[in-house]
Amino acid sequence: MPDIMGLCACLSPGIAPTPLRQLGQVIEAMRSMRGRVTMRGLSRWSGNGGSSRTLQRFCTTSLHWCHLPWLLRRQHVLDAAEGVVRSGAYVVVPKSGKTTSG
C-alpha cells in the first residue's frame, strides 16, 4: 500500500495539519476494511491515533470538499503546459404540481 500521507501532501494548502493527519487515518482504515464501513470499524482498523473520538472530531471538522479534488488533480493529473477549462450550468426544474403527493 503506498504511503497515503505522501499522496495527500498536496492537500496541505486546503487542510490544517491535524485534520490532514486524521484524513490519512480514515483513508488507510477504509482501504483496509471490507464490507460495511462504520465508525467502530474505522476506529478498529486505523492504527495509532485513530480512536473513535478522533474520528468523531474529524467528522465534525468543516472542510472545503469542493476545493480538495482540485488540489489532487492539479498535483497528480494535470501537466504544467496544459490549460484547464471549467464550466457549470445552473438548472432549476420546476415543480410538476401544486402540492406534494401524500
Backbone torsions as a table, in degrees:
resi	resn	phi	psi	omega
1	MET	NA	127.6	179.6
2	PRO	-66.5	159.6	179.0
3	ASP	-68.7	113.0	-176.4
4	ILE	-64.0	-41.0	-177.1
5	MET	-66.7	-29.4	175.1
6	GLY	-66.8	-39.6	178.5
7	LEU	-72.4	-32.2	-177.4
8	CYS	-90.7	3.2	-178.8
9	ALA	-62.3	-27.6	-179.8
10	CYS	-70.5	-11.5	179.1
11	LEU	-83.6	-5.3	-175.1
12	SER	-60.2	-28.7	174.5
13	PRO	-68.0	-22.3	-176.5
14	GLY	-102.4	-12.7	-176.6
15	ILE	-133.6	140.8	174.5
16	ALA	-67.0	159.9	-175.5
17	PRO	-59.3	-40.1	-177.8
18	THR	-67.7	-50.1	176.2
19	PRO	-63.7	-28.9	177.0
20	LEU	-66.1	-42.2	176.8
21	ARG	-64.8	-40.5	178.2
22	GLN	-66.4	-37.7	176.3
23	LEU	-62.0	-40.0	176.1
24	GLY	-60.5	-40.5	177.6
25	GLN	-63.2	-43.2	-179.4
26	VAL	-65.0	-43.1	-179.2
27	ILE	-64.2	-44.9	179.5
28	GLU	-63.0	-40.6	179.3
29	ALA	-66.2	-41.4	-179.7
30	MET	-65.8	-35.8	179.0
31	ARG	-71.0	-24.2	-179.0
32	SER	-85.5	-22.6	-173.1
33	MET	-84.5	157.1	169.5
34	ARG	-126.9	153.4	177.2
35	GLY	78.6	-144.2	-176.1
36	ARG	-70.0	139.7	177.4
37	VAL	-105.6	113.8	178.8
38	THR	-124.3	166.5	178.1
39	MET	-61.8	-40.1	179.7
40	ARG	-65.5	-42.0	177.9
41	GLY	-64.4	-40.8	177.8
42	LEU	-61.9	-42.6	-179.3
43	SER	-68.3	-30.6	177.4
44	ARG	-72.5	-39.6	-175.3
45	TRP	-85.4	-18.7	178.1
46	SER	-79.1	152.0	-176.8
47	GLY	-79.7	-149.4	178.7
48	ASN	-62.8	137.3	180.0
49	GLY	87.5	7.5	-178.9
50	GLY	-115.8	46.5	-179.4
51	SER	-70.5	168.4	-179.9
52	SER	-61.3	-39.6	-179.9
53	ARG	-66.9	-38.4	177.3
54	THR	-63.6	-41.4	178.4
55	LEU	-66.1	-36.6	176.6
56	GLN	-64.8	-39.9	177.6
57	ARG	-63.7	-39.9	179.0
58	PHE	-64.2	-39.9	-178.6
59	CYS	-67.9	-23.5	178.2
60	THR	-92.2	-3.7	178.8
61	THR	-73.8	135.1	178.2
62	SER	-85.6	119.5	179.5
63	LEU	-123.9	152.7	175.7
64	HIS	-87.5	84.3	-174.0
65	TRP	-66.1	-24.9	178.0
66	CYS	-74.1	-26.9	-177.7
67	HIS	-82.3	-28.9	-174.2
68	LEU	-65.7	-43.9	176.7
69	PRO	-61.3	-33.5	177.6
70	TRP	-64.3	-42.1	178.6
71	LEU	-62.9	-40.0	178.0
72	LEU	-65.5	-45.9	-179.4
73	ARG	-64.2	-41.6	-178.2
74	ARG	-61.5	-37.3	-177.4
75	GLN	-82.0	-44.6	-168.1
76	HIS	-103.2	-18.6	-173.6
77	VAL	-114.6	-46.3	-172.6
78	LEU	-75.7	148.0	174.6
79	ASP	-95.7	148.9	-177.5
80	ALA	-64.3	-27.4	-178.0
81	ALA	-85.2	-11.7	-177.6
82	GLU	-81.4	149.9	172.8
83	GLY	-95.7	160.8	-179.0
84	VAL	-126.1	131.4	176.0
85	VAL	-121.0	126.3	177.0
86	ARG	-118.6	142.3	178.1
87	SER	-142.0	164.2	178.4
88	GLY	-157.2	161.8	179.3
89	ALA	-135.5	134.4	177.3
90	TYR	-97.4	111.1	-175.3
91	VAL	-122.1	131.3	176.4
92	VAL	-120.4	124.2	178.0
93	VAL	-98.2	120.6	-179.0
94	PRO	-69.6	156.1	177.7
95	LYS	-72.0	139.0	-174.2
96	SER	-78.8	-26.5	-178.8
97	GLY	-129.8	-174.8	-179.2
98	LYS	-91.4	-22.0	179.8
99	THR	-133.5	160.9	175.7
100	THR	-83.5	136.4	-177.9
101	SER	-66.5	145.7	177.1
102	GLY	93.8	NA	NA
